[in-house]
Amino acid sequence: MESQKLKELDRVFRQHGIEAEDTFKVISAYYLNVHKPSDVSSLLEQFWIEGNSILERITNDNIAIQTLEYTVAFDYYGECLPIIYQFFLGKRFRDLSGKFFTPKNLAKFMVKMLPIKSNVSIMDPTCGGGTFLIEASKRWNNCSCRLIGNDVDRMLVALSETLILINKNPNHNAVFFNDNIFDVPKAQKQFFETIDYIIANPPFSLPIESFEVTSNLFKLGYRNSDALFIDLCWKYLKPSGLLVCLLPHSIITNKEYEKLRLEIEKFWEIAAIIVMPEGVFNTTSNTTTRADIVFLRKQSDLKNVSRIVFANISDIKHLNYDTNLFIEHYSELSNIISDFETNYVKN
Ligand SMILES: C[S@@+](CC[C@H](N)C(=O)[O-])C[C@H]1O[C@@H](n2cnc3c(N)ncnc32)[C@H](O)[C@@H]1O
């Protein structure tokens, strides 16, 4: 959606004193009104009610209603909703809470690393705008799966759930939570040791003072969100479950993470590390943060991973997701993925 259209939406609602978060709510409610999904969570139901009560304030403004109608008609499946979120809640993205969306093509590439099997549970514990869950749901198109999303930000949980519901696939069931993952409430603990795949872009470098989970990395003195995220995923996954996530480049290279890397080798098998250049998030945020793709399998009694891919994408110009992203490494990666398909994923 071009910025001209976003500004127009902003102008139309501002005339009624509706702005920022409220504009996002009313637009989302309109998408929901058009699709009328059933089985909404209580969180989304509340968000939907709030959006509709804002909508009541503008029902006499034909231009505002037409603007909403056009927006949804041109974007029936809500692909623009994350952009709308970013535009109207931009300030939240600039604070220090590790919020930015993963570029869609990067998410798609990462989801392709997960072997397709029916009835798997796929989790994104920090799902943000739902980018990974949507891509997973597309890849699992004809296959059954369970999608589990969580984010600490209520508005983002509502966004992810809205997107999954309006793109509803009858083979899938989805459940969403609005929790702090480092606080692991009871409702989340039920998933420990049950998840087949985790796909995520966790918040980087947030200081974590207390962690509800028994964690070797915490005991070793690591207090940052990205490091502790690895231990949390280990808890969630079944033996031989797969983790594909983005982690800060410093974890892969810096001396201070040496003990963390040794710990990973003890409890995980490394399938691939793909070092990416600065600028991978250019399309969705201004951050210059460097992030690498880390592909791990939780250790189990299955045969060891027989190959490991280490790839270094040295320049942003090599990141062309639409053509043959990482072409020289992809054939090796595909071998690993097909190995997982045949031998390595425990049912
Ligand atoms: C880098 S963003 C990635 C979001 C998502 N993967 C996407 O691409 O849209 C990290 C996400 O982690 C969430 N987050 C930060 N701290 C969290 C916490 N303690 N518990 C759960 N989610 C958290 C943020 O709200 C944000 O949506």
PDBQT file of the ligand as one rigid body, heavy atoms in Angstrom, charges set to zero:
ROOT
HETATM    1  C1  LIG A 401      11.747  -8.716  15.726  1.00  0.00    +0.000 C 
HETATM    2  S1  LIG A 401      10.025  -8.791  16.071  1.00  0.00    +0.000 S 
HETATM    3  C2  LIG A 401       9.554 -10.101  15.013  1.00  0.00    +0.000 C 
HETATM    4  C3  LIG A 401       8.098 -10.287  14.881  1.00  0.00    +0.000 C 
HETATM    5  C4  LIG A 401       7.585 -11.352  13.913  1.00  0.00    +0.000 C 
HETATM    6  N1  LIG A 401       8.407 -12.514  13.845  1.00  0.00    +0.000 N 
HETATM    7  C5  LIG A 401       7.397 -10.775  12.534  1.00  0.00    +0.000 C 
HETATM    8  O1  LIG A 401       8.216 -10.984  11.690  1.00  0.00    +0.000 OA
HETATM    9  O2  LIG A 401       6.411 -10.057  12.357  1.00  0.00    +0.000 OA
HETATM   10  C6  LIG A 401      10.031  -9.465  17.703  1.00  0.00    +0.000 C 
HETATM   11  C7  LIG A 401       8.674  -9.620  18.348  1.00  0.00    +0.000 C 
HETATM   12  O3  LIG A 401       8.865 -10.081  19.686  1.00  0.00    +0.000 OA
HETATM   13  C8  LIG A 401       7.862  -9.523  20.498  1.00  0.00    +0.000 C 
HETATM   14  N2  LIG A 401       8.340  -9.587  21.904  1.00  0.00    +0.000 N 
HETATM   15  C9  LIG A 401       9.242  -8.800  22.523  1.00  0.00    +0.000 A 
HETATM   16  N3  LIG A 401       9.414  -9.193  23.795  1.00  0.00    +0.000 NA
HETATM   17  C10 LIG A 401       8.601 -10.269  23.986  1.00  0.00    +0.000 A 
HETATM   18  C11 LIG A 401       8.319 -11.113  25.104  1.00  0.00    +0.000 A 
HETATM   19  N4  LIG A 401       8.926 -10.932  26.262  1.00  0.00    +0.000 N 
HETATM   20  N5  LIG A 401       7.405 -12.102  24.962  1.00  0.00    +0.000 NA
HETATM   21  C12 LIG A 401       6.771 -12.303  23.766  1.00  0.00    +0.000 A 
HETATM   22  N6  LIG A 401       6.997 -11.525  22.674  1.00  0.00    +0.000 NA
HETATM   23  C13 LIG A 401       7.898 -10.526  22.770  1.00  0.00    +0.000 A 
HETATM   24  C14 LIG A 401       7.699  -8.107  19.969  1.00  0.00    +0.000 C 
HETATM   25  O4  LIG A 401       6.434  -7.570  20.331  1.00  0.00    +0.000 OA
HETATM   26  C15 LIG A 401       7.861  -8.345  18.473  1.00  0.00    +0.000 C 
HETATM   27  O5  LIG A 401       6.620  -8.539  17.846  1.00  0.00    +0.000 OA
ENDROOT
TORSDOF 0
